[in-house]
Amino acid sequence: MRLKGKTAIVTGGAQGFGYGIAETYVREGARVALFDLNVDKAREAARALGKRTIAIGCDVSKAKSVDKACAKAIEKLGRVDILVNNAGTTHRNKPVMEVTEEEYDRVFDVNVKSIFLMGQALIPQFRAQGGGVIINIGSTAGIRPRPGLVWYNASKGAVNLVTKALAIELAPDHVRVACIAPVAGETPLLASFMGEDTPEKRAQFRATIPLGRLSTPQDIADAALFLASDEAAMVTGAVLEVDGGRCI
């Protein structure tokens, strides 16, 4: 077990990439707190994953909610060794002039501000215990952007860069920070990325990926397992592209 004795928080952990990461972490020996806006779905996921998993309701875009959820996680788990900032959202694929201010704010609050808020809540804990790991879920959209997703692309570009900046600043505290940049995957956000979920649209997306398929939660979970493990002890500031060759 590569994470035996470790504890983790996975935001957006009730479904998609987050659930896949949590499932893999539990299988590898970790205790995991699932943070999710939909607490009922998080509880359902926690029941499915077993007794080493707890569900905590959290709006990662709101400071009070984040602080309360992190305090509860520390109380229940005793400490937090790994933070996975997975929660994310997007505006629907559409021309830039059709994106509303409300949509823009929501994308940046969930995708970028959440990393700020989770860091404010947990970096003091990491420093006090002598280290930790932060894994941000970025996107190939922040490296090789797709049309119709301008502000989502921009938010994930910020996540990719924030990872590098945090890695530099937190290195003296023995806190490693890394990022996973997935290509479009089989998650609830896929239809929004495409604009409409049709066989033709899926074929168009797959055609942009040299390996010929979308990513899966397990693809991302395997990368998150490596980055959280002691095998990655010398890895910080990396943006790991899990993209089937999309960014080449």
Summary of the structure (lengths in Angstrom):
residues: 248
radius of gyration: 17.0
end to end distance: 33.3
largest distance: 52.0
contacts: 873
relative contact order: 0.15
helix: 51%
strand: 16%
